[in-house]
């Protein structure tokens, strides 16, 4: 990918506004017909304090559409070539090429890839690229009740939110108010965020 990110699409998520309602997760499932038991957009959170002073922090998590995606590298190394990165930065799994080996699932640092037991294929967020190609934002963006998400070009979003952080290097999801920088290696992608757990029961 070129040094300029001007044509690269991205999403900004303001964590101060997220209330953990899971509308994004439900919109994603409905829009993309995500299999039963699967989630392409998860919401993690942690409760802190004691009654009556209890606080909740929410962290929406989806595919980060990494520039040097470990899932794509793993798939390419195996010779499948099922994970593709478009010129606009969107990383998607081509179901026609996926052989269901699930190696990409374990390669993802963000636990953003799921395995569909019905189709025997790997699946993940692709920023609703069918909507994007029609000039529309992803379903999670227009459904967010707290107006937490903003969709646009990476450079513009980064200029608008200069203090926003990414989970990793040159990824396409920017978070405001994230806290500590995530670390590489085996550290959780939510490093700096206190012990996140799924909001889904």
N, C-alpha and C positions, 0 to 999 in steps of 0.2 A: 504494500500500500504506500502511496506517495506521502511525503512529509505533510502536504496540505490535507486537512481533514474537511475542506470546504464542502465536498459533495457527499460526505459520509453522514448518514442518518444516526440519530441518537435520542436517548430519553433522559430527562432530568427528573429525579424524584426528591421531593422535599419531605424529609422525614419528620419535621416538626408538624406537618399537616396530616400525616397518615394516622388514621384512627384504628387501623387493623380490622376493618369491616369485611375484608375478603371479597369485595365487589369485583376487584381486578381478577382474582382467581376464578370467580364464577363466569365473568365475561369472557375470559380466555377459554374456559372449558366449552362454553356454548358456541363461541365463534369458530373454534377450531375442532369441535367434536372430539375433545380429548377423552380418551378411554376411561372407563369406570376405574376409580382408584388412582388415576394419574393426575398430576398437576404440572402444568408448564410454568405457572406463576404461583409461588408459595409466599406466604406472609409469616415471618418469624416474629417472636416478641418475647418480652420478659417483664414480669411484674416486680416491682420493688416497693419497699416500705411496708408499713403495717397499717391496718385499719385505725382511724379513718383517712390516713394520709398515704394512699396507695397510688403508685404511678405505673403506667404501662408504656413501654417503648416498642414500636413496631418497625420491622424491617422487611419490606417487600423484596423478594429475591426472584430473579428470572435469569435467563441466559444473558451473559454479559457481552456476547458477540465480540470476543477477544480478537485482536489483530493476529496474534500468533496462537490461535486456539489449540490447546492440548488435545482436545477431542478430534480436531481435524488432522493434526499431526499423527495421532495414533491410527486413525482410519487410513490415512495415506500410507503410513509405514506398513500397514497390513495389506495394502494394495487394493483396497475397496473403492476409495475415492468417492464415498457416499456423502461426505460433509463438504459443502461448497460455501465459499465466501463470495458474495456479489460485490461489484464495484462500489456500491453504496454502503458496504460494511456489514450487511446482514449475513449471518451465518445460518445455514439451514441444512437439514438432512434430507437427501434425495431418497425417498422410499423405494425407488426402482433399483437403486444401487445398494441399499442397506441389506446386509446378509444376516442381521440379528445376532452378531457375535457379542454385543454388549460391552465391548472394550472401551467404547467412548464414554459409557456411563461412569465407569470408575476413573476415567481420565479427567473428568470435569471437576474442578476445584469448588464449584458452586452448587453441586448436586442438582444441576439444572436439566439433566437429561433423564428421561424415563423410558422404560421398555414396555411396549404395548403387547400384552399376552395374547391379544386377539390377532393382530397382524404379524406378530413376531418381528417387529421393527423398533428401532430406537426413535424417539420423538423428543422435540423440545420447542421452546419459543422461537419463532422466526419473525418476530415483530409484526405478525399478521401481514406478511408481505403481499398477500392478495389484496388487502385493503390499501396498503402503501402504494402498490402499483396502480390502484384506481384513484390515487390522490387523497386517500383518507388516512387518518391516524390509526394506530393499533386500537383494538377494542378496549383494552384496559385503560387507555388514556381517556377515552370519551366516557367511560363508565365510572371513573373514580369519583366517589361522592364528596371527598374532601378537596378535590381539585389539586391533588398531590403531584400529578404527572404532567410533564410538558414534553411535546414531541417536536423535533426539528433537526436542523443540521448541527453537527458536533461543534464546529467552530463558534456558531452563534450562541449555542447554549452555554459553552464554556466562557464566552465573553460576558454573557448575561449573569452567569453565576460563577464568578472567578474563584470562589472559595469551595466550590463543589469538588468532591473527590470521587475517584473511581475505585472499584474494588481491586483492580490490578493495573497492568500497564496498557495504556491506550485501548481501553474497553469502551463500549458504546453506551454504558449506563452511568450517569453521574449522580452522586448522592450529595445533598446538602446536609450538614449537621451529622456527619457519620461518626465522628469521634476519631479514634486512633487509626493510623494507616495500617492496612492489612499487611501481613508478612507473607513471604514466599515459603516454599517447601511444604511441609505437612501441616502448617498452621491453618486453622479454619479461615475461610474467606471473610468471616464476620469478626475477625480479630479486632479488639477494641470495642466491641459491642458485647454487653454482658450476657453470656450463656443463652443465646437465642434458642427457642424451641418453637415448633410449628404451632400456629394458632388453631389449626384444624385438629379436632379430637381424635 
